[in-house]
Amino acid sequence: MRALVAKIALLLGVLCMAASSAVADPPTGRVTSVRFGGEGQATRIVIESDSPLQYHVFLLATGTSRVVVDLPRVRWSIGGLTTESGSGKGTGVVAGYRYAHNTATTSRLVLDLAQPATVAREFVLAGKDKDEPHRIVIDLDPVTPQVFADAATGDMGGPQPVARQVSRKPLIVIDPGHGGKDPGALSRGGVKEKDVTLAIALQVRDVLVASGRYDVALTRSTDIFIELEDRVTKARNLGADLFIALHADAGGKPTTRGASVYTLSPDGEKRIDGVSKQHDWLLDVEIDSDRPDEVNQILRDLVQRETKNQSARFASGLAEALTASGWPTLENTLRRKSLYVLLSPDTPAALLEMGFLTNDEDVTALQSEAKRQKLVAAVSHAIDTYFDNQTMMVAGR
């Protein structure tokens, strides 16, 4: 019996480590720029990143002529904007480029060619210090269509060895509630929740970016309507380390005021599996088809449990930070509810109701950039504390 218990304990330990890796296994690095240069038709492509990246280059001749650069799953932050996908104009033999996540574990940069070309040379340049980017450099020379077709085998030598991977910044995804055709709650004076949430989301983003500690993405940065499931999907596709939904409340009593923080309720937890299947929200632990289904389910449960625990830790810290800052809060500030935007099985998340649009004092504070500095500072402090604690936990393992 004792031996059996020991074996079970060992198995659960292995499963826990695998689940922890699935939660903590982030994008390898952040691609910050794709630049072009060269003389005449010879074209140089420089891919800049904040850490060394393995890569694989090959040619595709089906349809339009393309050069493809496959990477580990990266964070696309070209031009300072973190996004799932995008495109840009090229030069020389490159007409334009596109980038996106290719699979759950890879990302892809596609160079659409203006004329056939092959890779004349390729190399990597390591950053000399932490402020200098790492570079993948690819030189393309024009060739005849036949030479291109002969070279388009889909394999040009395999992954290139590079230097040691370095740590990357956590990604915070901020979700300003409502937008577009959905105004959300309204004050007596006509203040719309969608405008309040966007203004504060932008303010929080600026503070976090200025700290230099985080990458930040918004589910919307303008007055547009986004479906709830698309907000969650975007955060997961970006590889968010923390998801924060911002809202403003409404109540029947004009005297009711103050912020509250929500995490997922038990009823909401029961919805996760169904919603995940509906939208193909696969976890990293489910990608290994060679692993028995029973083990995958155990790993999935462990991932969801850890996500729940991390969400609770952040929410608790946020409630404490709001109180300490002097920003008004409701009694029983921490609450639980079956909210759609909190349903991601592998992204720690919380929803912040910042105040009541049915209370004049809250409306005044929420509309004033100066007054809401307390709120923004509390959110920023809670994020710092959360990731400081995460670092300490990892270091202690």
C-alpha positions in Angstrom: 0.0 0.0 0.0 2.8 2.4 1.0 4.5 1.7 -2.4 1.3 2.4 -4.3 0.8 5.7 -2.5 4.4 6.6 -3.3 3.9 5.9 -7.0 0.7 7.9 -7.1 2.4 10.8 -5.3 5.3 10.6 -7.9 2.8 10.6 -10.8 0.9 13.5 -9.5 4.2 15.3 -8.9 5.2 14.8 -12.6 1.7 15.8 -13.7 1.9 19.0 -11.6 5.2 19.9 -13.1 3.9 19.3 -16.6 0.8 21.4 -15.9 3.0 24.1 -14.4 5.1 24.1 -17.6 1.9 24.3 -19.7 0.8 27.4 -17.8 4.2 29.0 -17.6 5.5 28.1 -21.0 5.3 31.5 -22.7 6.2 32.7 -26.2 9.9 32.4 -26.7 10.5 36.1 -27.3 9.1 39.3 -28.8 9.6 40.3 -32.4 9.9 44.1 -32.4 10.7 45.0 -36.0 10.9 43.7 -39.5 13.2 46.0 -41.6 14.3 46.0 -45.2 17.4 47.3 -47.0 19.9 46.5 -49.8 21.0 47.8 -53.1 19.2 47.3 -56.3 17.1 44.2 -56.3 19.3 42.4 -53.7 17.3 42.7 -50.5 18.2 42.3 -46.9 15.6 41.5 -44.3 16.4 42.1 -40.6 14.1 40.6 -38.0 14.7 42.1 -34.6 13.7 40.5 -31.3 14.3 41.0 -27.6 15.8 37.6 -27.2 17.6 35.0 -29.4 15.3 33.0 -31.6 15.7 29.7 -33.5 14.3 30.0 -37.0 13.8 28.0 -40.2 13.7 29.5 -43.7 12.2 27.8 -46.7 10.7 28.7 -50.1 7.1 28.1 -51.3 6.3 28.1 -55.0 2.6 27.2 -54.8 0.5 30.2 -55.7 2.5 33.4 -55.3 6.3 33.0 -54.7 7.1 33.3 -51.0 9.9 33.0 -48.5 8.7 31.7 -45.2 10.4 32.2 -41.8 9.1 29.8 -39.1 9.8 30.7 -35.5 8.9 29.4 -32.1 5.7 31.0 -30.8 6.7 34.6 -30.4 4.9 37.8 -29.3 4.4 40.1 -32.3 5.1 43.7 -31.1 6.1 45.4 -34.3 6.0 49.2 -34.1 5.2 49.0 -30.4 1.8 47.4 -31.0 1.3 43.9 -29.6 -1.1 42.0 -31.8 -1.9 38.5 -33.1 -1.2 39.2 -36.7 -0.4 42.0 -39.2 1.3 43.0 -42.4 3.5 45.6 -44.0 5.1 46.8 -47.2 8.4 45.4 -48.4 11.1 46.7 -50.8 13.4 45.3 -53.5 12.4 41.7 -54.3 9.9 41.6 -51.4 6.5 43.1 -52.2 5.2 42.8 -48.7 5.1 40.7 -45.5 2.6 39.1 -43.2 3.0 37.6 -39.7 0.8 35.6 -37.4 0.8 32.6 -35.1 0.9 29.5 -37.2 0.2 26.8 -34.6 -0.1 26.5 -30.8 3.7 26.4 -30.6 4.9 28.3 -33.7 4.7 31.6 -35.4 5.3 32.5 -39.0 6.6 35.4 -41.1 5.8 35.3 -44.8 7.6 37.4 -47.3 5.5 37.8 -50.5 8.0 38.2 -53.4 7.7 40.7 -56.2 9.9 38.4 -58.3 11.6 35.0 -57.7 14.5 35.1 -55.3 16.5 32.8 -53.1 18.4 33.1 -49.9 21.9 34.1 -50.7 23.1 34.2 -47.1 21.7 34.2 -43.5 23.1 34.8 -40.1 22.3 36.0 -36.6 23.6 39.0 -34.6 23.4 38.9 -30.8 22.6 42.1 -29.0 25.7 43.5 -27.3 23.7 44.5 -24.2 20.2 44.2 -22.8 19.0 47.3 -24.7 20.2 46.2 -28.1 18.0 43.8 -30.1 18.9 40.4 -31.4 18.8 40.1 -35.2 18.1 37.5 -37.8 19.5 38.7 -41.1 18.4 37.1 -44.4 19.7 38.3 -47.8 17.7 37.6 -50.9 19.0 37.7 -54.5 16.8 37.7 -57.6 16.8 34.5 -59.7 15.0 33.0 -62.6 11.6 31.3 -62.0 13.2 27.9 -62.7 16.0 28.4 -60.1 13.4 29.5 -57.6 11.2 26.4 -58.4 14.1 24.1 -58.0 15.0 25.7 -54.6 11.4 25.6 -53.3 11.8 22.4 -51.5 10.4 23.6 -48.2 13.8 22.8 -46.5 16.8 25.0 -46.4 18.9 23.4 -43.7 16.6 23.3 -40.7 16.6 25.4 -37.5 19.7 27.5 -36.9 21.5 27.3 -33.6 21.4 30.5 -31.6 22.4 31.8 -28.2 20.7 31.1 -24.9 17.1 32.2 -24.5 16.6 35.1 -22.1 13.6 36.0 -20.0 10.8 38.1 -21.5 8.3 40.6 -20.2 4.9 39.4 -19.0 2.0 40.4 -21.3 -0.9 42.2 -19.7 -4.1 42.2 -21.8 -6.6 44.9 -20.8 -10.2 44.6 -21.9 -12.2 47.9 -21.9 -15.8 46.7 -21.5 -18.5 47.3 -24.1 -17.8 49.6 -27.2 -19.4 50.5 -30.5 -23.1 49.7 -30.6 -23.0 48.6 -27.0 -22.6 51.7 -24.7 -22.9 49.8 -21.4 -24.2 51.6 -18.4 -25.2 55.3 -18.6 -25.0 58.0 -16.0 -27.8 60.6 -15.5 -25.8 63.1 -17.5 -25.2 60.7 -20.4 -21.7 59.4 -19.6 -21.3 56.1 -21.3 -19.5 53.1 -19.7 -17.8 52.3 -23.0 -16.0 55.7 -23.0 -15.0 55.5 -19.3 -13.5 52.0 -19.7 -11.5 52.9 -22.8 -10.1 56.1 -21.3 -9.0 54.3 -18.1 -7.6 51.3 -20.1 -5.4 53.6 -22.1 -4.3 55.4 -18.9 -3.4 52.0 -17.3 -1.6 50.9 -20.4 0.6 54.0 -20.5 1.6 53.6 -16.9 2.5 49.9 -17.4 4.4 50.5 -20.6 6.3 53.4 -19.0 7.4 51.1 -16.2 9.4 49.0 -18.7 8.3 45.8 -17.0 5.5 44.7 -19.2 4.2 44.3 -22.7 0.6 45.5 -22.9 -2.2 44.9 -25.4 -5.8 46.1 -25.4 -8.7 44.1 -26.8 -9.9 47.4 -28.3 -8.2 50.8 -28.5 -11.0 52.6 -30.2 -14.8 52.7 -30.0 -15.6 49.4 -31.6 -17.8 46.5 -30.7 -16.2 43.1 -29.9 -18.0 39.9 -29.0 -17.2 38.5 -25.6 -15.7 35.3 -26.9 -13.4 37.3 -29.2 -12.0 39.2 -26.3 -11.0 36.0 -24.5 -9.7 34.4 -27.7 -7.6 37.4 -28.5 -6.0 37.3 -25.0 -5.3 33.5 -25.4 -3.9 33.9 -28.9 -1.5 36.6 -27.7 -0.3 34.4 -24.9 -1.5 36.7 -22.1 -0.1 36.3 -18.7 -2.9 38.3 -17.1 -6.3 39.4 -18.4 -8.0 42.4 -16.7 -11.5 43.4 -17.8 -12.5 47.0 -16.9 -16.2 47.9 -16.3 -18.3 50.5 -14.6 -21.4 49.5 -12.5 -25.0 50.7 -12.2 -27.4 50.2 -9.3 -30.8 51.0 -8.1 -29.7 53.3 -5.3 -27.9 56.5 -6.3 -26.0 56.4 -3.0 -24.3 53.1 -3.8 -20.7 53.7 -4.9 -17.3 52.0 -5.0 -15.3 49.4 -6.9 -15.5 45.7 -6.7 -13.4 42.8 -8.1 -14.7 39.7 -9.7 -13.3 36.2 -10.3 -15.1 33.2 -11.8 -17.8 31.6 -9.7 -18.4 27.8 -9.3 -21.2 28.0 -11.8 -18.8 29.7 -14.3 -16.2 27.0 -13.7 -18.8 24.4 -14.9 -19.1 26.3 -18.2 -15.4 26.2 -19.1 -15.2 22.8 -20.8 -18.2 23.5 -23.0 -17.1 26.9 -24.1 -13.5 25.7 -24.6 -14.8 23.0 -27.0 -17.1 25.4 -28.8 -14.2 27.8 -29.6 -11.3 25.3 -29.8 -9.5 26.8 -26.8 -6.9 24.0 -26.6 -4.4 23.9 -23.8 -0.7 23.2 -24.4 -1.1 19.9 -22.5 -3.8 18.7 -24.9 -1.5 19.0 -28.0 0.4 15.8 -27.3 -1.7 13.2 -29.1 0.6 10.4 -27.8 -0.5 11.0 -24.3 -3.4 9.0 -22.9 -6.7 10.9 -22.8 -7.0 10.3 -19.1 -3.6 11.9 -18.4 -4.5 14.9 -20.6 -7.7 15.4 -18.6 -5.8 15.3 -15.3 -3.4 17.8 -16.7 -6.2 20.0 -17.9 -7.8 19.9 -14.5 -4.5 20.9 -12.9 -4.0 23.8 -15.3 -7.5 25.1 -14.6 -7.0 24.8 -10.9 -3.8 26.7 -11.0 -5.4 29.4 -13.2 -8.2 29.7 -10.7 -5.7 30.1 -7.9 -3.6 32.7 -9.7 -6.8 34.6 -10.6 -7.8 34.6 -6.9 -4.3 35.8 -5.9 -4.4 38.7 -8.3 -8.0 39.7 -7.4 -7.2 39.7 -3.7 -4.1 41.9 -4.3 -6.1 44.3 -6.4 -8.8 44.6 -3.8 -6.2 45.4 -1.2 -4.4 47.9 -3.4 -7.7 49.7 -4.1 -8.4 50.1 -0.4 -4.9 51.2 0.4 -5.0 53.8 -2.4 -8.1 55.5 -0.9 -10.2 54.6 -4.0 -13.7 53.8 -2.7 -14.8 50.2 -2.7 -17.9 48.2 -1.9 -18.1 46.1 1.2 -17.2 42.5 0.3 -15.0 43.9 -2.5 -14.0 40.5 -3.7 -16.9 38.8 -5.5 -17.5 35.8 -7.8 -19.7 35.6 -10.8 -20.2 33.5 -14.0 -18.8 36.1 -16.4 -17.9 35.1 -19.9 -14.6 37.1 -20.1 -13.3 35.1 -17.1 -13.8 31.7 -18.7 -10.3 31.1 -20.2 -9.0 27.8 -18.8 -5.4 28.9 -18.8 -5.3 32.7 -18.4 -5.5 34.2 -14.9 -8.2 36.8 -15.1 -10.2 39.3 -13.1 -12.9 41.8 -13.8 -12.8 45.3 -12.1 -16.0 47.2 -11.6 -14.4 50.6 -11.1 -17.4 52.4 -9.7 -21.1 53.3 -10.3 -22.3 55.5 -13.1 -25.5 55.8 -11.1 -23.5 57.7 -8.3 -22.5 61.3 -9.0 -19.3 61.1 -6.9 -18.1 58.0 -8.8 -19.0 59.6 -12.1 -16.9 62.6 -11.3 -13.9 60.5 -10.2 -14.2 58.2 -13.2 -14.3 61.1 -15.7 -11.3 62.9 -14.2 -7.9 61.8 -15.4 -6.4 63.4 -12.3 -8.8 61.8 -9.8 -8.5 58.4 -11.2 -4.8 58.4 -10.8 -5.4 56.6 -7.5 -7.3 53.9 -9.4 -4.7 53.5 -12.0 -1.9 53.4 -9.4 -3.8 50.7 -7.5 -4.1 48.5 -10.6 -0.5 49.0 -11.5 0.6 48.2 -7.9 -1.5 45.1 -7.8 0.1 43.9 -11.1 3.6 44.6 -9.8 2.8 42.7 -6.6 1.3 39.8 -8.5 4.3 39.3 -10.8 6.8 39.9 -8.0 5.2 37.1 -6.1 5.1 34.9 -9.2 8.9 35.4 -9.6 9.5 34.5 -6.0 7.4 31.3 -6.3 9.3 30.2 -9.4 12.7 31.0 -7.8 11.7 29.0 -4.7 10.9 25.8 -6.7 
